[in-house]
């Protein structure tokens, strides 16, 4: 079983994977299906890793960001053919940097 630290590392790794292509900008995101699929895949990993965080961890760190990531993952998985690409880009552009900083802070506080 993966512990909370490993889940946080999974989240950070998936964020880095998204950033690899989001740096190319929105035009690349909109015009290249492989980039969109890549990002969706890693956003799903982020949501799944957040879902796997222990109840104790989430009680100690009650930020909405964990449940937001889980909810977004559920939308991506269950409404794949109706994905709102505008919403996906908004998450990548606005929400992932916030999540990244929070995860880095938590990992740093744990000595990582």
C-alpha positions as protocol buffer text, in pm:
chain_id: "A"
residue {
  index: 1
  type: UNK
  ca { x: 0 y: 0 z: 0 }
}
residue {
  index: 2
  type: UNK
  ca { x: 127 y: 344 z: -93 }
}
residue {
  index: 3
  type: UNK
  ca { x: 165 y: 587 z: 194 }
}
residue {
  index: 4
  type: UNK
  ca { x: 75 y: 956 z: 183 }
}
residue {
  index: 5
  type: UNK
  ca { x: 428 y: 1067 z: 101 }
}
residue {
  index: 6
  type: UNK
  ca { x: 438 y: 838 z: -203 }
}
residue {
  index: 7
  type: UNK
  ca { x: 96 y: 966 z: -312 }
}
residue {
  index: 8
  type: UNK
  ca { x: 223 y: 1324 z: -287 }
}
residue {
  index: 9
  type: UNK
  ca { x: 527 y: 1227 z: -495 }
}
residue {
  index: 10
  type: UNK
  ca { x: 289 y: 1069 z: -751 }
}
residue {
  index: 11
  type: UNK
  ca { x: 96 y: 1396 z: -768 }
}
residue {
  index: 12
  type: UNK
  ca { x: 412 y: 1599 z: -818 }
}
residue {
  index: 13
  type: UNK
  ca { x: 541 y: 1361 z: -1085 }
}
residue {
  index: 14
  type: UNK
  ca { x: 212 y: 1384 z: -1276 }
}
residue {
  index: 15
  type: UNK
  ca { x: 215 y: 1765 z: -1249 }
}
residue {
  index: 16
  type: UNK
  ca { x: 565 y: 1768 z: -1397 }
}
residue {
  index: 17
  type: UNK
  ca { x: 441 y: 1548 z: -1682 }
}
residue {
  index: 18
  type: UNK
  ca { x: 159 y: 1793 z: -1757 }
}
residue {
  index: 19
  type: UNK
  ca { x: 397 y: 2088 z: -1739 }
}
residue {
  index: 20
  type: UNK
  ca { x: 623 y: 1921 z: -1995 }
}
residue {
  index: 21
  type: UNK
  ca { x: 363 y: 2001 z: -2262 }
}
residue {
  index: 22
  type: UNK
  ca { x: 165 y: 2286 z: -2109 }
}
residue {
  index: 23
  type: UNK
  ca { x: 477 y: 2500 z: -2154 }
}
residue {
  index: 24
  type: UNK
  ca { x: 405 y: 2485 z: -2527 }
}
residue {
  index: 25
  type: UNK
  ca { x: 96 y: 2693 z: -2460 }
}
residue {
  index: 26
  type: UNK
  ca { x: -272 y: 2681 z: -2520 }
}
residue {
  index: 27
  type: UNK
  ca { x: -243 y: 2675 z: -2900 }
}
residue {
  index: 28
  type: UNK
  ca { x: -49 y: 2348 z: -2884 }
}
residue {
  index: 29
  type: UNK
  ca { x: -302 y: 2210 z: -2638 }
}
residue {
  index: 30
  type: UNK
  ca { x: -590 y: 2300 z: -2866 }
}
residue {
  index: 31
  type: UNK
  ca { x: -432 y: 2174 z: -3186 }
}
residue {
  index: 32
  type: UNK
  ca { x: -264 y: 1851 z: -3073 }
}
residue {
  index: 33
  type: UNK
  ca { x: -480 y: 1562 z: -2963 }
}
residue {
  index: 34
  type: UNK
  ca { x: -183 y: 1373 z: -2816 }
}
residue {
  index: 35
  type: UNK
  ca { x: -108 y: 1663 z: -2582 }
}
residue {
  index: 36
  type: UNK
  ca { x: -471 y: 1675 z: -2466 }
}
residue {
  index: 37
  type: UNK
  ca { x: -478 y: 1298 z: -2406 }
}
residue {
  index: 38
  type: UNK
  ca { x: -142 y: 1316 z: -2224 }
}
residue {
  index: 39
  type: UNK
  ca { x: -273 y: 1589 z: -1995 }
}
residue {
  index: 40
  type: UNK
  ca { x: -603 y: 1412 z: -1928 }
}
residue {
  index: 41
  type: UNK
  ca { x: -417 y: 1094 z: -1837 }
}
residue {
  index: 42
  type: UNK
  ca { x: -197 y: 1274 z: -1586 }
}
residue {
  index: 43
  type: UNK
  ca { x: -485 y: 1475 z: -1442 }
}
residue {
  index: 44
  type: UNK
  ca { x: -659 y: 1143 z: -1379 }
}
residue {
  index: 45
  type: UNK
  ca { x: -345 y: 1017 z: -1201 }
}
residue {
  index: 46
  type: UNK
  ca { x: -345 y: 1331 z: -985 }
}
residue {
  index: 47
  type: UNK
  ca { x: -709 y: 1278 z: -889 }
}
residue {
  index: 48
  type: UNK
  ca { x: -652 y: 912 z: -813 }
}
residue {
  index: 49
  type: UNK
  ca { x: -347 y: 991 z: -599 }
}
residue {
  index: 50
  type: UNK
  ca { x: -548 y: 1253 z: -409 }
}
residue {
  index: 51
  type: UNK
  ca { x: -825 y: 998 z: -356 }
}
residue {
  index: 52
  type: UNK
  ca { x: -566 y: 762 z: -212 }
}
residue {
  index: 53
  type: UNK
  ca { x: -448 y: 1006 z: 54 }
}
residue {
  index: 54
  type: UNK
  ca { x: -541 y: 881 z: 397 }
}
residue {
  index: 55
  type: UNK
  ca { x: -832 y: 1024 z: 592 }
}
residue {
  index: 56
  type: UNK
  ca { x: -583 y: 1127 z: 860 }
}
residue {
  index: 57
  type: UNK
  ca { x: -380 y: 1322 z: 606 }
}
residue {
  index: 58
  type: UNK
  ca { x: -686 y: 1496 z: 465 }
}
residue {
  index: 59
  type: UNK
  ca { x: -808 y: 1585 z: 814 }
}
residue {
  index: 60
  type: UNK
  ca { x: -465 y: 1731 z: 894 }
}
residue {
  index: 61
  type: UNK
  ca { x: -461 y: 1921 z: 561 }
}
residue {
  index: 62
  type: UNK
  ca { x: -827 y: 2003 z: 493 }
}
residue {
  index: 63
  type: UNK
  ca { x: -770 y: 2214 z: 182 }
}
residue {
  index: 64
  type: UNK
  ca { x: -1041 y: 2189 z: -81 }
}
residue {
  index: 65
  type: UNK
  ca { x: -778 y: 2116 z: -342 }
}
residue {
  index: 66
  type: UNK
  ca { x: -777 y: 1740 z: -266 }
}
residue {
  index: 67
  type: UNK
  ca { x: -1151 y: 1698 z: -318 }
}
residue {
  index: 68
  type: UNK
  ca { x: -1142 y: 1930 z: -621 }
}
residue {
  index: 69
  type: UNK
  ca { x: -879 y: 1708 z: -786 }
}
residue {
  index: 70
  type: UNK
  ca { x: -1079 y: 1395 z: -707 }
}
residue {
  index: 71
  type: UNK
  ca { x: -1399 y: 1549 z: -845 }
}
residue {
  index: 72
  type: UNK
  ca { x: -1226 y: 1664 z: -1162 }
}
residue {
  index: 73
  type: UNK
  ca { x: -1079 y: 1317 z: -1213 }
}
residue {
  index: 74
  type: UNK
  ca { x: -1427 y: 1169 z: -1184 }
}
residue {
  index: 75
  type: UNK
  ca { x: -1560 y: 1409 z: -1447 }
}
residue {
  index: 76
  type: UNK
  ca { x: -1273 y: 1320 z: -1682 }
}
residue {
  index: 77
  type: UNK
  ca { x: -1318 y: 946 z: -1638 }
}
residue {
  index: 78
  type: UNK
  ca { x: -1696 y: 932 z: -1655 }
}
residue {
  index: 79
  type: UNK
  ca { x: -1766 y: 1201 z: -1916 }
}
residue {
  index: 80
  type: UNK
  ca { x: -1476 y: 1139 z: -2148 }
}
residue {
  index: 81
  type: UNK
  ca { x: -1670 y: 1211 z: -2467 }
}
residue {
  index: 82
  type: UNK
  ca { x: -1808 y: 1533 z: -2325 }
}
residue {
  index: 83
  type: UNK
  ca { x: -1490 y: 1683 z: -2184 }
}
residue {
  index: 84
  type: UNK
  ca { x: -1490 y: 2060 z: -2153 }
}
residue {
  index: 85
  type: UNK
  ca { x: -1146 y: 2142 z: -2294 }
}
residue {
  index: 86
  type: UNK
  ca { x: -1178 y: 2500 z: -2171 }
}
residue {
  index: 87
  type: UNK
  ca { x: -1215 y: 2367 z: -1816 }
}
residue {
  index: 88
  type: UNK
  ca { x: -919 y: 2133 z: -1862 }
}
residue {
  index: 89
  type: UNK
  ca { x: -694 y: 2417 z: -1974 }
}
residue {
  index: 90
  type: UNK
  ca { x: -817 y: 2632 z: -1683 }
}
residue {
  index: 91
  type: UNK
  ca { x: -720 y: 2356 z: -1439 }
}
residue {
  index: 92
  type: UNK
  ca { x: -379 y: 2315 z: -1603 }
}
residue {
  index: 93
  type: UNK
  ca { x: -313 y: 2688 z: -1618 }
}
residue {
  index: 94
  type: UNK
  ca { x: -462 y: 2802 z: -1286 }
}
residue {
  index: 95
  type: UNK
  ca { x: -508 y: 2513 z: -1045 }
}
residue {
  index: 96
  type: UNK
  ca { x: -205 y: 2290 z: -1104 }
}
residue {
  index: 97
  type: UNK
  ca { x: 47 y: 2559 z: -1000 }
}
residue {
  index: 98
  type: UNK
  ca { x: -141 y: 2598 z: -670 }
}
residue {
  index: 99
  type: UNK
  ca { x: -149 y: 2221 z: -614 }
}
residue {
  index: 100
  type: UNK
  ca { x: 218 y: 2193 z: -709 }
}
residue {
  index: 101
  type: UNK
  ca { x: 322 y: 2456 z: -451 }
}
residue {
  index: 102
  type: UNK
  ca { x: 109 y: 2290 z: -182 }
}
residue {
  index: 103
  type: UNK
  ca { x: 253 y: 1944 z: -249 }
}
residue {
  index: 104
  type: UNK
  ca { x: 609 y: 2080 z: -259 }
}
residue {
  index: 105
  type: UNK
  ca { x: 549 y: 2257 z: 73 }
}
residue {
  index: 106
  type: UNK
  ca { x: 417 y: 1938 z: 230 }
}
residue {
  index: 107
  type: UNK
  ca { x: 701 y: 1727 z: 98 }
}
residue {
  index: 108
  type: UNK
  ca { x: 953 y: 1987 z: 217 }
}
residue {
  index: 109
  type: UNK
  ca { x: 794 y: 1996 z: 561 }
}
residue {
  index: 110
  type: UNK
  ca { x: 835 y: 1619 z: 582 }
}
residue {
  index: 111
  type: UNK
  ca { x: 1203 y: 1645 z: 503 }
}
residue {
  index: 112
  type: UNK
  ca { x: 1179 y: 1576 z: 130 }
}
